[in-house]
Amino acid sequence: MARLPLWALALVPARLFGQNAASDVHSPAATYLERYQEISNLAPLPGRVAEVNHLVLSRDVGRLILERGTLYLLTPVGGRTVAALFRGEGRFGFAPDTPAERAELQRFAGSPVLEDTLTEAILIFSDSTAEQLGALAFRRAEIPGEVGDHVHDLIGTLKGSNDGAFSSDVIGPLLSGEPSGFFLARVERAQGGAVLFQINPEESEAVRLYRPVSRLRWGSSWAVVTQSPLQRPLSGTGGSWRYREQLGVPSYRMDVQLTPTAGANLDFAASATLSLTAVEPVGPWLLFGLHPKLLVDSARWSTGETATVFKAKDSDDLWVRAGRRLQAGDSAALRLFYHSAAGGLIDRHGDWFFIDPGAWWYPVNRQGENLATFDLTYHSPPWYPLVSVGERTDSTVADKVLTTHWLTRLPTPFATFNLGVFQSYHVAQPDAPALDVLLSEDAHRQLARELLARGYMIPQQKRMRENVAADVSNSLKLFTNLFGECPYRHFYVTEIPYDEGVSFPGMIDLSWSTFQNTSLDGFDEFFRAHEVAHQWWGNGVHPGSYRDAWLSEGLASFSALWYLQSERKRNDEYFKFLDQYKADIKDEKDDAGPIWIGYRTATPSVRRGYDVVIYEKGAWVFHMLRILMLDLSTMKQDRFLETMRDFYQSYRGKPATTDDFRGVVERHAGVPMDWFFDEWVKGTAIPTYHVAWTSQPAGGGKYTIRLRVTQEHVPSDFQMFVLVSADLGNNRFAHFRIGVRGDRTEYQSPLLPAEPKEVLFNDLHGVLADVKTERW
């Protein structure tokens, strides 16, 4: 073999070592495991070492400056350079472009921006980085052992627990072999430890900064610190819950087999036919979500060709390879056959079956939105009544098998079913949709006997089905009156063996405990009405993204409080719930963050963060708007009612964002309201007001009130309009609003016809705040 002279090895362009970094040839993986093994085995190559002098990698709001050091290219993946490691001196800058995300970075790093010295950066990319690195002069050099070790350590943090499980963010663009714009940098800072900076254009919020966490506690090695859209968002980003709109799945046709086993449980097997439409070029590898305990048997395209699929054990990532990369407008039909592992999707306790109502029991699109119609056929034992989303169009029994057929009239982001040893209770009230309530009273009695044998006694109401049905029916009527017609005229209400409720279009799952007993404090009435309210907020108007989840959960909670207030015909329970929410919010606000960060409010350290911030503070925001929009001359809430009706009518069947809702509020308030949403949705501050007042005669039997308000625990520009009510005696009241801003506010009321006996500052709990009264 001829040998190159030693001097020729000193400076060698990358393309002479088996690849061209700027090549236009892209090689999608033939199989998932082929590409997985290449990524798992990433390692530095002795002939791919270069000295670096001031190389700048600017990616959106992040910037890596590799000042001086050595760069090691890693082994190719799919014949391309996709990874490198730098060691030396450099800088990492990261500056989120929204106040809410800067506040999250402040909580993590003690500063709203990062400008740190780095000592090492490991890069994985499917963008222009290979071209930038291709300009360097590479040479052969000895590789320090820790370089490979550090690469191996990073790859380990991106892997799952079983063979083939890997971060879909990272492996996705490398599977398809297309330059997607993906960029990842694990940055070792001289002080402060490692961070992970990532650009993933397939996500609606593509820019993310992660911090290392314990996988044992978090289920992952990295947790989000901040995330935001690209400064120049790509098409398909707006109105997307998580994934940018690349692939549409407008319809499903499902055939589900529920077969009894010897142990009186049920085996689950299904086929799902998905209609696929490419919104933009995508694939050939397509990503879906499927429950970790579901196993794929086979898949094929409508052409009859077998589809290549991969799903790692106990992973919810389902990868399917199309025959080619789909172009915008291309359509295809995919049919998947799958079943549940033993003890997987369905389990049984007594007369109840455990079917996680939020489980991905069918392939969920993870490259676009999940709004689809469903054609569902179930084959189940006839002694277990079954209900599903959609309208039942057929029901037959043959050979001890009940076959039912269900169709959804409107696109929905969710589909589910439930069955059990149920008794059905039909309810038809005037001016309300018909209900079928399915519950197992025998299961409740059995549970009571089991607990009594252990020394526990739980109360059981005598008319459980009637009490539940009454709240469901009455809240349906109230919300129809308040917000407008619900698109569904029949509802199934089923009980589930969980301490939660879940609402789907035309189908409401309620916890067994709310059938067992109706508490005196109003919680069960609230709980039932909350799930009913989701027919308007969540199923009717869809939250646009995870940041807008409060428009579903917070508004459902507020609506349920409104129902409780209406049903009890007094305000006591309504304000008691708000007071408890306020206490919870004050406890969690500094650790959980603002409403605006959605699911990120819940962490292993703040387990109730999501409940408190999204549900409870979300309800408070709607209550504050209700009070803020009162007509003080009549104390009527017509303007707020019109706002909520307008919001529902404008966005029924469509996603709505916080900005969309703000626009509706401004339309009815007649003034800009950005300040309100910045403070209460995107901020965490809660004011404390110190209030002093006095009344003074003004001649002619008239009086005025003077108030002095100092404000603390909020930013200096924090403002709010606070309702003040003066008791003038003989059941007469004067109402006015005070605009409180800055450290100190003084106010003098209009002339009053009598001397005030009492002044209520922040009447009707109009502001989420603490009020402390002081002497004048």
C-alpha positions in Angstrom: 0.0 0.0 0.0 1.4 3.4 -0.9 1.9 5.8 2.1 1.3 9.5 2.1 4.4 11.5 3.2 4.1 12.8 6.7 4.0 16.4 5.7 0.8 15.7 3.7 -0.9 14.6 6.8 -0.4 17.9 8.6 -3.3 19.8 7.0 -6.0 17.7 5.4 -9.5 18.9 4.4 -12.4 17.0 5.9 -13.6 15.6 2.6 -10.4 13.6 2.1 -11.3 11.6 5.2 -14.3 9.9 3.7 -17.0 12.6 3.7 -17.8 16.0 2.4 -19.2 18.2 5.2 -21.1 20.3 2.7 -22.4 17.4 0.7 -25.9 17.6 -0.8 -26.3 13.9 -0.6 -28.6 12.9 2.3 -28.9 9.3 3.4 -32.0 8.4 5.5 -31.5 5.3 7.6 -32.8 2.1 6.2 -33.6 0.9 9.8 -33.9 2.7 13.1 -31.4 0.5 14.9 -28.8 1.2 12.2 -28.8 4.9 12.9 -29.2 4.4 16.6 -26.0 2.3 16.7 -24.1 5.0 14.8 -25.2 7.7 17.2 -24.6 5.5 20.2 -21.0 4.9 19.0 -20.1 8.4 18.3 -16.4 8.8 19.1 -13.5 11.2 18.1 -11.2 10.2 15.1 -7.5 10.7 15.3 -7.4 12.2 11.8 -10.1 14.8 12.5 -8.4 17.2 14.9 -8.1 21.0 14.3 -6.9 24.0 16.2 -9.6 26.7 16.6 -9.1 30.4 16.8 -12.2 32.6 17.4 -14.9 30.4 15.8 -18.3 31.9 16.4 -21.5 29.8 16.2 -24.5 32.0 16.6 -27.8 30.2 16.9 -30.9 32.4 17.5 -30.6 33.8 21.1 -27.5 31.6 21.8 -23.9 32.2 20.8 -20.8 30.0 21.2 -17.5 31.7 20.8 -14.7 29.1 20.6 -11.7 31.4 21.2 -8.7 29.1 21.5 -8.5 25.3 21.7 -8.8 22.0 19.9 -11.8 20.7 18.0 -12.3 16.9 17.5 -14.8 15.8 14.8 -16.7 12.7 15.7 -17.4 9.6 13.7 -19.9 10.2 10.8 -23.6 9.3 11.0 -25.2 8.4 7.7 -22.0 9.4 6.0 -22.1 12.9 7.3 -20.4 15.0 9.9 -23.0 15.6 12.6 -21.0 15.9 15.8 -17.8 17.5 17.3 -16.2 18.2 20.6 -14.3 21.4 21.5 -11.9 21.8 24.4 -10.2 25.1 25.3 -11.2 28.6 26.1 -14.5 30.1 24.9 -17.7 31.9 25.8 -21.3 30.9 25.9 -24.0 33.7 25.7 -27.7 33.1 26.0 -30.3 35.9 26.2 -34.0 34.9 26.1 -36.1 37.5 24.3 -39.2 37.6 26.5 -39.4 38.9 30.1 -41.1 35.6 31.3 -38.3 33.4 30.0 -35.6 35.8 31.3 -37.3 35.5 34.7 -37.0 31.7 34.5 -33.3 32.0 33.6 -32.9 34.4 36.6 -34.4 31.7 38.9 -31.9 29.1 37.6 -28.7 31.2 37.1 -29.2 34.3 39.2 -29.1 36.4 36.0 -31.6 37.0 33.2 -28.9 36.4 30.6 -25.9 34.0 30.5 -22.5 35.2 29.5 -20.2 32.4 30.8 -16.7 31.1 30.2 -16.8 27.6 28.8 -14.1 25.0 28.8 -15.8 22.3 26.7 -18.6 22.1 24.2 -20.0 18.9 22.6 -22.0 19.6 19.5 -24.6 17.5 17.6 -26.1 19.1 14.5 -28.0 18.9 11.3 -27.7 22.4 10.2 -24.9 24.6 8.7 -22.4 23.8 11.5 -20.6 21.1 9.3 -19.9 23.7 6.7 -18.5 26.1 9.3 -16.2 23.4 10.7 -15.3 22.3 7.2 -13.2 25.5 6.8 -10.8 24.4 9.6 -7.5 22.7 8.8 -7.6 19.1 10.2 -4.6 17.0 11.2 -3.9 13.7 12.9 -3.4 13.9 16.6 -3.6 11.8 19.7 -7.0 11.8 21.3 -7.1 12.3 25.1 -9.1 9.5 26.7 -11.5 11.9 28.4 -12.7 13.3 25.1 -14.3 10.0 24.2 -15.5 9.5 27.7 -17.3 12.9 27.7 -19.0 12.1 24.4 -20.1 8.7 25.8 -21.4 10.4 28.9 -23.6 12.9 26.9 -25.0 10.1 24.7 -25.9 8.2 27.9 -28.0 11.1 29.1 -30.0 11.1 25.8 -30.7 7.4 25.9 -33.7 5.7 27.4 -33.7 2.7 29.7 -33.9 0.0 26.9 -32.1 -0.7 23.7 -33.1 1.7 21.0 -34.7 4.3 23.2 -33.2 7.7 22.5 -34.2 11.3 22.6 -36.6 11.8 19.6 -35.4 15.5 19.4 -31.9 14.3 18.6 -32.3 11.1 16.6 -35.2 12.4 14.5 -33.3 14.7 12.1 -30.4 12.1 11.9 -32.8 9.3 11.0 -34.1 11.2 8.0 -30.7 12.5 7.0 -32.1 15.9 6.0 -30.5 19.3 7.1 -33.3 20.3 9.5 -31.6 23.1 11.3 -31.2 21.0 14.5 -28.4 22.1 16.8 -27.4 20.9 20.3 -24.5 22.0 22.5 -23.6 20.5 25.8 -21.6 23.4 27.3 -19.3 22.9 30.3 -19.1 26.2 32.1 -16.0 27.2 34.1 -18.5 28.1 36.9 -22.0 26.9 37.3 -21.7 23.4 35.7 -23.1 22.1 32.4 -26.1 23.3 30.4 -27.6 22.0 27.2 -28.5 24.5 24.5 -30.8 23.1 21.8 -32.4 24.4 18.6 -35.1 21.9 17.3 -37.1 23.5 14.4 -39.6 20.6 14.6 -40.9 22.0 17.9 -43.1 25.1 17.9 -40.9 26.4 20.7 -37.6 25.5 19.1 -35.1 27.2 21.3 -34.4 25.6 24.7 -31.9 25.7 27.5 -31.7 22.7 29.8 -30.1 22.0 33.2 -28.9 18.6 34.4 -31.2 16.8 36.8 -31.5 13.4 38.5 -33.0 10.9 36.1 -34.3 8.9 39.1 -36.4 11.9 40.3 -37.2 13.5 37.0 -37.4 10.5 34.6 -34.9 12.4 32.4 -31.3 13.7 32.6 -32.2 17.2 31.5 -34.9 19.6 32.5 -36.0 22.8 30.7 -34.9 26.1 32.1 -36.3 28.3 29.3 -37.9 27.7 25.9 -39.2 30.0 23.2 -40.0 30.1 19.5 -37.3 31.0 17.0 -36.8 34.7 16.5 -37.9 34.1 12.9 -40.5 31.4 13.4 -41.0 28.8 10.7 -44.4 28.1 9.1 -46.7 25.8 11.0 -45.5 27.2 14.4 -48.5 29.3 15.4 -51.4 27.7 17.2 -49.5 24.5 17.8 -49.5 22.8 21.2 -46.0 21.4 20.9 -45.1 20.2 17.4 -44.7 22.4 14.4 -47.3 21.6 11.7 -45.5 19.3 9.3 -47.8 16.3 9.1 -51.6 16.1 9.4 -53.6 13.1 10.5 -57.1 14.3 9.8 -58.9 10.9 10.4 -58.5 7.6 12.2 -60.4 4.3 11.6 -60.0 2.0 14.5 -61.0 -1.6 15.2 -60.5 -2.6 18.8 -60.7 -6.2 20.3 -61.3 -6.4 24.0 -61.1 -10.1 24.9 -61.8 -11.5 28.4 -59.0 -13.5 30.0 -59.1 -16.4 32.4 -58.4 -13.9 35.2 -61.5 -11.9 34.4 -59.3 -9.2 32.9 -59.2 -7.9 29.3 -56.7 -8.3 26.6 -56.4 -5.4 24.2 -55.6 -5.6 20.5 -56.3 -3.0 17.8 -55.8 -1.9 14.2 -55.6 1.7 13.4 -55.8 3.2 9.9 -54.4 6.7 9.8 -54.9 9.1 6.9 -51.7 11.2 6.5 -51.2 14.5 4.7 -47.9 16.2 4.4 -48.2 19.9 5.2 -44.5 20.5 4.2 -41.7 18.1 3.2 -41.3 15.6 6.0 -39.8 12.2 6.6 -39.2 9.6 5.4 -39.1 8.8 9.2 -42.4 9.8 10.8 -42.9 10.1 14.6 -46.0 9.0 16.5 -46.8 8.5 20.2 -48.0 5.1 21.5 -48.5 3.9 25.1 -45.3 2.3 26.5 -47.0 -1.0 27.1 -48.4 -1.3 23.6 -46.5 -3.6 21.2 -46.6 -3.2 17.4 -47.2 -6.4 15.5 -47.1 -5.1 11.9 -47.7 -2.1 9.7 -48.4 -1.6 6.0 -49.2 1.2 3.6 -52.4 1.4 1.6 -50.3 0.3 -1.4 -49.9 -3.1 0.3 -46.2 -2.4 1.1 -44.9 -3.3 4.5 -44.0 -0.3 6.6 -40.8 -0.4 8.6 -41.5 0.5 12.2 -39.5 0.7 15.5 -40.7 1.1 19.1 -38.3 0.5 21.9 -39.5 -1.5 25.0 -41.4 0.7 27.4 -41.0 3.8 25.2 -43.8 5.9 23.8 -41.9 6.8 20.6 -43.2 5.0 17.6 -41.1 5.5 14.4 -42.5 4.6 11.0 -40.5 4.9 7.8 -42.3 6.0 4.6 -40.9 4.7 1.3 -39.6 8.2 0.5 -39.6 11.7 1.9 -43.2 13.1 1.7 -43.6 16.4 -0.1 -46.2 19.1 0.7 -49.6 17.9 -0.3 -48.7 14.2 -0.5 -51.1 11.9 1.2 -50.9 8.3 2.3 -52.8 5.8 4.5 -51.0 3.7 7.1 -52.5 0.7 9.0 -50.9 -0.5 12.2 -51.7 -3.6 14.1 -50.7 -3.7 17.8 -51.6 -5.2 21.2 -51.0 -4.7 24.9 -48.3 -6.4 26.9 -49.5 -8.4 29.9 -50.7 -6.0 32.6 -50.3 -3.1 30.2 -53.1 -0.8 29.0 -56.1 -2.3 31.0 -56.2 -3.7 34.5 -59.1 -4.6 36.8 -60.1 -4.0 40.4 -63.4 -5.4 41.3 -66.1 -4.2 38.9 -63.9 -1.4 37.7 -61.3 -1.5 34.9 -58.2 0.6 35.0 -58.0 2.4 31.6 -55.9 5.5 31.9 -58.1 8.1 30.2 -55.1 10.1 29.0 -53.2 7.1 27.6 -52.0 7.1 24.0 -53.9 4.0 23.1 -53.8 4.8 19.4 -50.9 6.3 17.4 -50.8 10.1 18.1 -49.3 12.5 15.6 -46.1 14.0 17.0 -45.2 16.1 13.9 -48.3 18.3 14.0 -51.6 18.9 15.7 -53.9 16.1 16.9 -57.3 17.3 15.7 -59.0 14.4 13.9 -62.3 12.6 13.3 -62.6 9.0 14.6 -64.4 6.0 13.2 -64.3 3.5 16.1 -65.5 -0.1 16.2 -65.2 -2.1 19.5 -65.6 -5.8 20.0 -66.1 -6.5 23.7 -67.9 -8.8 26.2 -71.6 -8.0 26.2 -71.7 -8.1 30.0 -69.4 -5.1 30.2 -71.3 -2.0 28.9 -68.9 0.1 26.8 -69.1 3.8 26.0 -66.8 5.9 23.7 -66.4 9.3 22.3 -68.6 9.9 19.3 -72.1 8.9 18.5 -73.1 5.2 18.6 -74.4 4.3 15.2 -74.7 0.5 15.6 -74.8 -2.1 18.3 -75.1 -5.9 17.8 -74.4 -9.0 19.8 -73.2 -12.3 18.2 -71.3 -15.3 19.6 -71.0 -13.6 23.0 -69.4 -10.5 21.5 -70.8 -7.0 21.6 -69.8 -5.0 18.5 -70.5 -1.2 18.7 -69.7 1.4 16.1 -69.0 5.1 17.0 -68.4 8.2 14.9 -67.3 11.6 16.0 -69.1 14.4 14.1 -66.5 17.0 14.8 -62.7 16.8 14.9 -61.3 16.3 18.4 -57.8 16.1 19.9 -58.8 13.2 22.1 -60.5 9.8 21.8 -61.2 7.4 24.6 -63.5 4.6 25.8 -64.6 3.1 29.1 -66.3 -0.2 30.2 -67.1 -2.1 33.3 -69.7 -3.9 35.3 -71.9 -0.8 35.0 -75.5 -0.1 35.6 -76.9 2.6 33.3 -79.1 5.4 34.5 -80.8 7.6 31.9 -81.6 11.2 32.6 -83.6 13.5 30.3 -84.3 17.0 31.8 -86.1 19.8 30.0 -83.7 22.2 28.3 -80.7 20.0 28.9 -78.9 17.3 26.9 -79.8 13.7 27.7 -77.4 11.8 30.0 -76.5 8.2 30.5 -74.8 7.7 33.8 -72.8 4.5 34.1 -71.6 3.3 37.5 -71.2 0.2 39.6 -73.0 0.4 42.9 -71.9 -3.2 43.7 -68.3 -2.1 43.3 -68.9 0.7 45.9 -70.4 -1.7 48.3 -67.5 -4.2 47.8 -65.0 -1.4 48.4 -66.8 -0.4 51.6 -66.7 -4.0 52.9 -63.0 -4.3 52.1 -62.1 -1.1 53.9 -64.3 -1.9 56.8 -62.4 -5.2 57.2 -59.3 -3.2 57.5 -60.8 -0.9 60.1 -61.8 2.0 57.8 -65.2 3.3 57.3 -66.1 5.6 54.4 -69.5 7.3 54.0 -71.6 6.3 51.0 -74.5 8.4 49.8 -77.8 6.6 49.0 -78.6 8.4 45.8 -75.2 8.5 44.2 -76.3 8.4 40.6 -79.1 10.9 41.1 -76.7 13.4 42.8 -74.0 13.1 40.2 -76.6 13.4 37.4 -78.2 16.5 38.9 -74.9 18.4 39.0 -73.9 17.3 35.5 -77.3 18.3 34.1 -77.6 21.5 36.0 -74.1 22.7 35.1 -74.8 21.9 31.4 -77.8 24.1 31.6 -76.0 26.9 33.4 -73.0 26.9 31.0 -75.3 26.8 28.0 -77.0 29.9 29.3 -73.7 31.7 30.2 -71.5 30.8 27.2 -73.7 29.4 24.4 -74.9 26.1 23.0 -72.6 23.1 23.5 -72.2 21.1 20.2 -73.2 17.8 21.9 -76.8 16.8 22.7 -76.1 13.6 24.5 -73.5 12.8 27.2 -72.1 9.6 28.8 -71.0 10.0 32.4 -68.8 7.1 33.6 -66.9 6.5 36.8 -63.3 5.6 36.8 -61.1 4.2 39.6 -58.9 7.3 39.8 -58.9 10.4 42.0 -59.4 12.6 39.0 -61.8 13.4 36.3 -61.3 13.8 32.5 -63.6 15.3 30.0 -63.9 14.3 26.3 -66.3 15.5 23.7 -69.7 14.1 24.7 -68.1 11.8 27.4 -67.2 12.7 31.0 -65.1 10.4 33.3 -65.6 11.1 37.0 -63.7 9.7 39.9 -65.4 6.9 41.9 -65.1 9.1 45.0 -67.5 11.7 43.7 -70.1 8.9 43.3 -69.3 7.6 46.7 -70.1 10.8 48.6 -71.0 14.4 48.1 -69.0 16.6 50.5 -70.7 19.4 52.4 -68.1 22.0 51.5 -69.1 22.1 47.8 -66.0 20.3 46.4 -67.9 17.5 44.7 -70.3 19.9 43.0 -67.3 22.0 41.9 -65.5 18.8 40.7 -68.4 17.6 38.6 -69.0 21.1 37.1 -65.3 21.5 36.3 -65.4 18.4 34.0 -68.6 19.6 32.5 -67.1 23.0 31.8 -64.4 21.3 29.6 -67.1 20.7 27.0 -66.8 24.5 26.4 -63.2 25.1 27.5 -60.8 22.4 26.2 -63.2 20.4 24.0 -65.0 23.4 22.5 -62.3 26.0 22.5 -58.9 24.3 22.3 -55.9 25.9 24.1 -53.4 26.9 21.4 -50.3 25.6 23.2 -49.1 24.4 26.6 -48.8 28.1 27.5 -52.5 28.5 27.1 -53.6 25.5 29.2 -55.0 27.9 31.7 -57.7 28.8 29.1 -58.9 25.3 29.6 -58.1 24.3 33.2 -58.3 27.7 34.8 -61.4 28.6 33.0 -63.1 25.3 33.8 -62.2 25.8 37.5 -63.6 29.4 37.4 -66.8 28.1 35.6 -67.2 25.5 38.3 -66.9 28.1 41.0 -69.6 30.1 39.2 -71.8 27.0 39.1 -71.3 26.5 42.9 -72.1 30.1 43.5 -75.3 29.8 41.4 -76.3 26.4 42.9 -75.8 27.4 46.5 -77.4 30.9 45.8 -74.8 32.5 48.0 -71.1 33.6 47.8 -69.7 31.9 50.8 -68.2 28.8 49.1 -67.2 30.7 46.1 -64.9 33.0 48.1 -63.9 30.2 50.5 -62.4 28.4 47.5 -60.7 31.6 46.2 -59.2 32.2 49.7 -57.8 28.7 49.7 -56.4 29.2 46.2 -54.8 32.4 47.3 -53.0 30.7 50.2 -51.8 27.9 47.8 -50.6 30.5 45.2 -48.6 32.4 47.8 -46.9 29.3 49.0 -45.9 28.1 45.5 -45.5 31.2 43.3 -41.8 31.7 43.8 -40.9 28.1 43.1 -43.5 27.2 40.5 -43.3 30.3 38.2 -46.0 32.1 36.2 -49.1 30.7 34.4 -47.3 31.4 31.1 -44.9 28.5 31.5 -47.6 25.9 31.6 -46.5 22.3 32.4 -43.1 23.6 33.5 -44.7 24.8 36.8 -44.7 21.2 38.1 -41.4 19.7 39.1 -40.4 16.9 41.6 -39.7 19.7 44.1 -43.0 21.5 43.4 -45.4 18.7 42.7 -48.6 20.7 43.0 -47.2 23.6 40.9 -49.3 22.9 37.9 -52.5 22.5 39.9 -51.9 25.6 41.9 -50.8 27.9 39.1 -52.8 26.7 36.1 -56.0 25.6 37.8 -56.2 27.9 40.8 -54.4 31.0 39.8 -56.0 30.6 36.3 -59.4 30.7 38.1 -58.3 33.8 40.0 -57.4 35.6 36.7 -61.0 35.1 35.4 -62.5 36.2 38.7 -60.4 39.4 38.6 -61.6 40.1 35.1 -65.2 39.5 36.2 -64.9 42.1 38.9 -62.8 44.5 36.8 -65.6 44.5 34.1 -68.5 45.1 36.5 -70.7 48.1 35.8 -70.3 50.1 39.0 -73.5 52.0 38.5 -75.6 48.8 38.5 -73.1 46.2 39.7 -74.2 44.0 36.7 -71.7 41.7 35.0 -73.1 42.0 31.4 -69.8 43.1 29.9 -68.0 40.1 31.3 -70.7 37.7 30.2 -70.6 39.2 26.7 -66.8 38.7 26.7 -67.0 35.0 27.6 -69.8 34.4 25.0 -67.8 36.2 22.3 -64.7 34.2 23.2 -66.6 30.9 22.9 -68.4 31.8 19.7 -65.3 33.1 18.1 -63.1 30.1 18.8 -65.4 27.2 19.1 -63.8 24.2 17.4 -60.5 26.1 17.0 -57.3 26.7 19.1 -57.1 29.9 21.0 -54.1 31.5 22.5 -53.7 33.9 25.4 -53.3 36.7 23.0 -56.5 35.7 21.2 -58.3 35.9 24.5 -56.7 39.2 25.4 -58.0 40.5 22.1 -61.5 39.5 23.0 -61.2 41.1 26.4 -59.9 44.4 24.9 -62.8 44.4 22.4 -65.3 44.5 25.3 -63.2 46.5 27.8 -62.5 49.2 25.2 -58.9 49.7 26.5 -55.5 48.0 26.1 -55.2 45.1 28.6 -51.7 43.9 27.9 -50.5 45.2 31.3 -53.1 42.9 33.0 -51.9 39.8 31.2 -48.3 40.7 31.7 -48.8 41.0 35.4 -51.1 38.0 36.1 -50.4 35.5 33.4 -46.7 36.2 32.6 -45.7 37.4 36.1 -45.7 36.0 39.6 -46.0 39.1 41.8 -48.8 39.4 44.3 -49.3 42.9 45.9 -49.7 43.7 49.5 -51.7 46.9 50.1 -51.5 49.0 53.2 -54.6 51.1 53.3 -55.7 54.0 55.5 -58.9 56.0 55.0 -60.8 58.9 56.5 -64.1 60.7 55.6 -64.5 64.5 55.6 -67.6 66.7 55.4 -67.8 68.7 52.2 -70.7 70.9 53.0 -74.4 70.6 52.2 -74.6 67.3 54.0 -72.1 65.8 51.6 -68.9 63.8 52.4 -65.8 62.6 50.7 -63.5 59.7 51.4 -59.7 60.1 51.3 -57.6 57.0 50.9 -53.9 56.4 51.1 -52.5 53.2 49.7 -49.0 51.9 49.8 -48.0 48.9 47.7 -45.2 46.5 48.2 -43.9 43.1 47.1 -44.4 43.9 43.4 -42.3 45.7 40.7 -42.4 49.5 40.8 -44.6 49.8 37.6 -47.2 47.2 38.9 -50.7 48.6 38.6 -54.2 47.4 39.3 -57.7 48.9 39.5 -59.1 48.0 42.9 -62.8 48.0 43.8 -63.7 50.1 46.8 -67.2 50.1 48.4 -68.5 52.5 51.0 -71.4 51.6 53.3 -73.6 54.7 53.5 -76.2 53.1 55.7 -79.9 52.2 55.0 -78.6 49.6 52.5 -77.0 52.2 50.4 -73.5 51.7 48.9 -71.1 53.7 46.8 -68.7 51.9 44.5 -65.6 53.2 42.9 -62.3 51.9 41.5 -58.9 53.2 42.5 -55.9 52.8 40.1 -53.1 51.8 42.3 -49.6 52.1 40.8 -46.1 52.5 42.3 -45.2 52.7 46.0 -47.9 55.2 47.1 -51.3 56.2 45.8 -53.7 58.8 47.2 -57.3 59.1 46.2 -60.3 61.4 47.0 -63.8 60.1 46.2 -66.6 62.0 44.5 -69.1 63.7 46.8 -71.2 61.2 48.8 -74.8 61.8 50.1 -74.0 60.5 53.6 -71.1 59.8 55.9 -69.6 56.4 55.2 -70.0 53.9 58.1 -67.4 51.5 56.6 -65.1 51.4 53.6 -64.2 48.0 52.0 -60.9 48.2 50.1 -60.6 45.3 47.5 -64.3 44.5 47.8 -65.5 41.2 46.3 -61.8 40.0 46.4 -61.4 41.9 43.2 -57.6 41.6 43.2 -55.4 38.6 44.2 -53.7 40.6 47.0 -53.2 41.0 50.7 -54.8 44.0 52.4 -53.7 45.5 55.7 -55.7 48.3 57.2 -53.8 51.1 59.0 -54.9 54.2 61.0 -55.2 57.4 59.1 
